[in-house]
């Protein structure tokens, strides 16, 4: 889960490279409000961000799903099904 309050889903980009490095990047843009005669204090952080994670070998990057709702980005990264060892019968002559 990633908190991205105040952002649109189009402002967020998620990518995974061939080394299974997942990168989450985006930009929280500042919206200027001007009101005559009033002082406005704003304690939000704006600007670009980037965060990278190395995914484990068993992560199935082809099936990653992302959901964005109410400022929360949720990523689901399924595990690959483990490969069962193949058993070969050897005929005795």
Secondary structure, DSSP 4 states (H G I P E B T S, - for coil): -EE-TT--GGGEEEEE-TT-EEEEEEEE-------TT---------EEEEEEEEPPTTB-GGG-EEEEETTEEEEE-PBPPPPPPP--PPPP-
